[in-house]
């Protein structure tokens, strides 16, 4: 099982670890593309803070993020699983997973990133700010920029099992499973169900979406679940108590779409 995650906007400080060693990152086929994004991002942030903030979509209050990007090559790095914070990662709770579930997480989780393309949770990276929605002056829109490199490495990374796609739309643009891989890919949408005047209303709510996705992955890891197909994933999630609505795609080579329906968040 390969689980595709979005990163978090906010990130923990890099700490005092050794700086980035690009050659140690997973998916080494992405190395040239990573080097190009890193170089342009550092140069942009070093040259003009105001322009950098505008391009990165940062408010005046986040100017420190620009300074952080200038130091990316020398800043302390730590495992990506500790760098990414926020609602999804809080619910996932990597730090307190028991050993077996943690080992499974190290094999299964892949975090997509505007700067790195994708990293595993054990990859040591510095804290940074660069979302997939950014359009760099030289390389262009990062979602489109990463498509070619991702096309090269992701089919192999996906192996021959289930691909559980929990990425947000912006990160989904960087790689879209095709053909045989798509047929064993399931994307999940979280719907919040509420009764309004006796009628059920469903909506997509960002907080519920992220928290539920984090909790769902945690529950799969704790259960040692190893669904090999979207159909097995539906069974596994229902066995864990989730309300899942799923339809097999009409055509072969198309990804499954699952709706997980929640009425409340269990913290």
Protein Blocks (a to p, Z undefined) as FASTA:
>chain_A
ZZdddddfbdcdebjadcddfklpghkllmmmmmmmmmmmmmmmmmommlmmmmnopafk
lmmmmmmmmmmmmmccddfklmpgcjklmmnommlgcfklmmmmmmmpccddfklopacf
klccddddddfkbccfklopfklmmmmmmmmmmmmmnmmadcddfbdfklmmmpccehjl
mmmcccddddddddeehiacddddfklmmmmmmmmmmmmmmnopacfbfklmmmmmmmno
pacdddddfbghiacddddddfbdcZZ
